[in-house]
Amino acid sequence: MMTTLDDIKSAVSDELAQFEEFYQDALHSDNFLLDRIGRYTLKHKGKQLRPLFVFLSAKCFGAVNESTYRAATFIELLHSATLIHDDVVDDAAERRGFASINALYKNKIAVLAGDYLLSKGMMIALEKHDYQMLDMISETVKNMSEGEIFQLEKAKKFDISEDDYYKIIEKKTASMIGSCCAIGAVSTGASSELVEAMRKFGIYAGTAFQIRDDIFDYQPDNKSGKGYGNDIREHKMTLPLIHLLKESSSIERTLIISKIRLSGKRRSTIDEIIKKANEKNSLQYCEEKMNYFIQQADNQLNAIADSEAKQALKELMYYCVKRNI
């Protein structure tokens, strides 16, 4: 039974080692500053879960090939570009405990560096005529932008419904995981029906991941390393708050929204909102919804033949939602 991330990675250890070379080459630039930013990005990379989804999805249907490496590289470049742009939008000074690109080089250079990484990914796909891959990832970029803007529009009025919330996280978060799984399957010749099953697996799994993150933010004792209360502080309408407001009376709802608007940055207010969420069983509700999406994701894999890669893919999903990462 695979229990650690290293155990899960063992199913594609050779492929991940080869990927490091692909990704390092993709980050290289003849421009000194861009190359320096690329090396900094590589040095402080995260767990690289997205390439792992690509490789495991690919191996469910055949041997990893050059197309798979290009897909994983494109996805990781897109992810890195997105994080850089997010830090600019959020005016974040740190990323994974280290100075963010915008903190080191200011916003203008950070935005251009993010654009550069995205364009490198597109060039990788175009040069080898990976048009289906490019089409899928372009759709993902569009969805992520639409989801972010829709969330910003709705958050101003605190009127995001639960259905709105699922639409937002499908576009912002889950579409990326869906693309990872779909293009991995495409790269090793899976049928259109199986590619769609993998895409849905990623969408459901990605939705469960985001709900887990939202729960962490309402747990002061969480071990994720992400702290707590940031969503409240930033007036984000995540599932715990949506459920809390739904279960509150009209007067309670008005008071909660007023408190968040007027003093949401205060620790006392954050703790009070979290206490109310627990009183209304909002976190328990979120756990139930998260488990629902895990089951939906698992169901999509029923159409896939059993293999070490399929088992590792399941374990990766459970690792992401059950572990404090």
C-alpha positions in Angstrom: 0.0 0.0 0.0 1.5 3.3 -1.1 1.4 5.8 1.8 4.1 8.5 1.1 4.7 10.7 -1.9 8.0 9.0 -2.6 6.2 5.6 -2.7 3.7 7.0 -5.2 6.5 8.5 -7.3 8.3 5.2 -7.5 5.8 4.1 -10.2 7.3 6.7 -12.5 10.7 7.4 -10.9 12.7 7.1 -14.1 10.3 9.3 -16.0 10.4 12.0 -13.3 14.2 12.0 -13.3 14.1 12.5 -17.1 11.5 15.3 -16.7 13.9 17.3 -14.6 16.2 17.7 -17.6 13.3 18.7 -19.8 12.1 21.2 -17.4 15.5 22.7 -16.7 16.1 23.1 -20.5 12.7 24.8 -20.8 13.5 27.3 -18.1 16.8 28.3 -19.7 17.0 31.6 -21.5 19.8 33.5 -23.3 18.6 36.6 -21.5 20.5 36.9 -18.2 17.6 38.1 -16.1 15.1 35.6 -17.4 17.6 32.8 -17.0 18.3 33.9 -13.4 14.5 33.9 -12.7 14.2 30.5 -14.3 17.0 29.0 -12.1 15.4 30.6 -9.0 12.0 29.0 -10.0 13.7 25.6 -10.4 15.5 25.9 -7.1 12.3 26.6 -5.2 10.0 24.3 -7.0 7.2 22.6 -5.1 6.3 18.9 -5.0 5.6 19.0 -8.8 2.3 17.1 -8.4 1.0 18.2 -11.8 3.7 16.4 -13.8 3.2 13.4 -11.6 -0.5 13.3 -12.6 0.6 13.6 -16.3 3.1 10.7 -16.1 0.8 8.4 -14.1 -2.1 9.1 -16.4 0.0 8.4 -19.4 1.3 5.1 -18.0 -2.3 3.9 -17.5 -2.4 3.5 -21.3 1.1 2.9 -22.5 4.8 3.9 -22.3 5.8 7.4 -21.5 7.2 9.1 -24.6 8.6 12.4 -25.9 5.0 13.8 -26.2 4.4 13.0 -22.5 7.5 14.8 -21.4 6.5 17.9 -23.5 3.0 17.7 -21.9 4.4 17.6 -18.3 6.8 20.4 -19.1 4.1 22.6 -20.6 1.8 22.0 -17.6 4.6 22.8 -15.1 5.5 26.0 -17.0 1.9 27.1 -17.0 1.7 26.4 -13.2 4.8 28.3 -12.5 3.6 31.2 -14.6 0.3 31.2 -12.8 1.9 31.3 -9.4 4.1 34.3 -10.4 1.1 36.2 -11.7 -1.0 35.2 -8.5 1.8 36.7 -6.3 1.6 39.9 -8.2 -2.2 40.1 -7.9 -2.1 39.2 -4.2 1.0 41.5 -3.6 2.6 38.4 -1.9 6.1 38.8 -0.6 6.7 35.1 -0.2 6.1 31.8 -2.1 6.8 28.5 -0.3 8.8 30.3 2.4 11.1 32.2 0.0 10.9 35.6 -1.6 8.4 35.8 -4.5 9.6 36.9 -7.9 7.7 40.2 -7.6 9.3 40.8 -4.2 12.8 40.3 -5.8 12.3 42.0 -9.2 9.1 44.1 -8.8 5.7 43.6 -10.5 6.5 44.6 -14.1 9.4 42.1 -14.4 7.4 39.4 -12.6 4.4 39.7 -15.0 6.7 39.6 -18.0 8.5 36.6 -16.5 5.2 34.8 -16.1 4.3 35.6 -19.6 7.6 34.3 -20.8 7.1 30.9 -19.1 3.6 30.6 -20.6 4.9 31.4 -24.1 7.7 28.8 -23.7 5.2 26.2 -23.0 3.2 27.1 -26.1 6.3 27.0 -28.2 7.2 23.5 -27.0 3.7 22.3 -28.1 3.8 24.2 -31.4 7.3 23.1 -32.4 6.3 19.5 -32.3 2.7 20.0 -33.6 1.1 18.9 -30.4 -2.1 20.7 -31.4 -4.5 18.7 -29.2 -2.3 19.3 -26.2 -2.2 23.1 -27.0 -6.0 23.2 -27.5 -6.6 21.5 -24.1 -4.2 23.7 -22.2 -5.4 26.9 -23.9 -8.9 26.0 -22.7 -7.5 25.6 -19.2 -5.8 29.0 -19.3 -9.1 30.5 -20.4 -11.1 28.7 -17.7 -8.6 29.8 -15.0 -8.9 33.5 -16.0 -12.7 33.3 -16.2 -13.0 31.6 -12.8 -10.8 34.2 -11.1 -12.7 37.1 -12.5 -16.1 35.5 -11.7 -15.0 35.0 -8.1 -13.8 38.6 -7.8 -17.1 39.9 -9.2 -19.2 37.7 -6.8 -17.0 38.2 -3.7 -17.8 42.0 -3.6 -21.4 41.2 -2.7 -20.9 38.1 -0.6 -23.5 36.4 -2.8 -21.6 33.3 -4.1 -23.9 30.3 -4.0 -22.7 26.7 -3.6 -23.2 26.1 -7.3 -21.2 29.3 -8.1 -18.5 28.0 -5.8 -18.2 24.7 -7.7 -18.1 26.5 -11.0 -15.3 28.8 -9.8 -13.1 26.0 -8.4 -13.7 23.8 -11.5 -12.4 26.6 -13.6 -9.7 28.0 -11.3 -8.2 24.8 -9.8 -9.8 21.6 -11.1 -9.4 22.3 -14.8 -5.6 22.2 -14.4 -5.7 18.8 -12.9 -8.2 17.7 -15.5 -5.8 18.8 -18.2 -2.9 17.0 -16.6 -4.8 13.7 -16.7 -6.3 14.2 -20.1 -3.1 15.2 -21.9 -1.2 12.4 -20.2 -3.7 10.0 -21.6 -3.6 11.6 -25.1 0.2 11.4 -25.2 0.1 7.6 -25.1 -2.7 7.1 -27.5 -5.8 6.6 -25.3 -9.2 6.7 -27.0 -11.3 9.8 -26.8 -13.7 8.1 -24.3 -10.9 7.2 -22.0 -9.3 10.7 -22.3 -12.6 12.2 -21.2 -12.8 9.8 -18.3 -9.3 10.9 -17.2 -10.3 14.5 -17.6 -13.3 14.0 -15.4 -11.2 12.1 -12.9 -8.9 15.2 -12.7 -11.8 17.6 -12.4 -13.4 15.7 -9.5 -10.0 15.1 -7.8 -9.1 18.8 -8.2 -12.4 19.9 -6.7 -11.8 17.6 -3.7 -8.3 19.1 -3.3 -9.7 22.7 -3.2 -12.3 21.8 -0.6 -9.5 20.3 1.5 -7.6 23.6 1.3 -10.7 25.5 2.2 -11.2 23.3 5.3 -7.5 23.9 6.4 -8.2 27.6 6.4 -10.8 27.1 9.1 -8.6 24.8 11.2 -6.2 26.7 13.5 -4.4 23.5 14.4 -3.9 22.3 10.8 -0.5 20.9 9.9 -0.5 22.1 6.3 2.0 24.9 7.0 -0.4 27.4 5.3 -1.7 28.9 8.5 -5.3 29.7 8.9 -7.9 32.5 8.4 -6.4 33.8 5.2 -9.6 33.3 3.3 -11.6 35.2 5.9 -8.9 37.9 6.0 -9.1 38.3 2.2 -13.0 38.2 2.1 -13.0 34.9 0.1 -16.3 33.1 -0.2 -15.2 29.5 0.2 -17.4 26.5 1.0 -17.2 26.7 4.9 -18.3 30.4 4.8 -21.0 29.7 2.1 -22.4 26.9 4.3 -22.2 29.0 7.4 -24.2 31.9 5.8 -26.7 29.4 4.3 -27.4 27.9 7.8 -27.6 31.3 9.5 -30.7 33.4 10.0 -31.0 36.7 8.0 -29.9 38.7 11.0 -26.9 36.4 11.7 -25.9 36.5 8.1 -25.9 40.3 8.0 -23.8 40.4 11.2 -21.3 37.9 9.9 -20.8 39.7 6.6 -20.5 43.1 8.4 -17.9 41.7 10.7 -15.8 40.3 7.9 -16.0 43.5 5.9 -15.2 45.8 8.9 -12.8 43.7 10.9 -12.0 40.6 8.9 -8.3 41.1 9.3 -8.4 40.9 13.1 -7.5 37.5 14.7 -10.5 37.9 17.1 -12.9 38.2 14.2 -11.3 35.2 12.3 -11.6 33.1 15.4 -15.2 34.1 16.0 -16.2 33.2 12.4 -14.4 29.8 12.7 -16.2 29.2 16.0 -19.6 29.9 14.3 -18.7 27.6 11.4 -18.0 24.8 13.8 -21.3 25.5 15.6 -23.2 25.2 12.3 -21.2 22.0 11.4 -19.9 23.7 8.3 -16.5 21.8 8.3 -18.3 18.5 8.7 -20.5 19.4 5.7 -17.3 20.3 3.7 -15.7 17.0 4.6 -18.9 15.2 3.3 -18.7 17.1 0.0 -15.0 16.4 -0.4 -15.6 12.7 0.1 -18.4 12.9 -2.5 -16.0 14.3 -5.1 -13.3 11.7 -4.2 -15.8 9.0 -4.9 -16.8 10.5 -8.2 -13.2 10.7 -9.2 -12.6 7.1 -8.2 -15.6 6.0 -10.2 -14.1 7.5 -13.4 -11.2 5.0 -13.1 -13.5 2.0 -13.3 -13.1 2.2 -17.1 -9.3 2.0 -16.9 -7.5 -1.4 -16.8 -5.8 -2.2 -13.5 -2.1 -1.4 -13.4 0.6 -0.1 -11.1 0.1 3.4 -12.6 -3.7 3.3 -12.0 -3.1 2.3 -8.3 -0.5 5.0 -7.9 -2.9 7.6 -9.4 -5.6 6.6 -6.9 -3.0 6.8 -4.1 -1.9 10.3 -5.3 -5.5 11.5 -5.1 -5.9 10.2 -1.6 -2.6 11.6 -0.6 -3.5 15.1 -1.8 -6.8 15.2 0.1 -6.0 13.2 3.2 -2.5 14.3 3.9 -1.6 17.7 5.4 0.2 19.0 2.3 
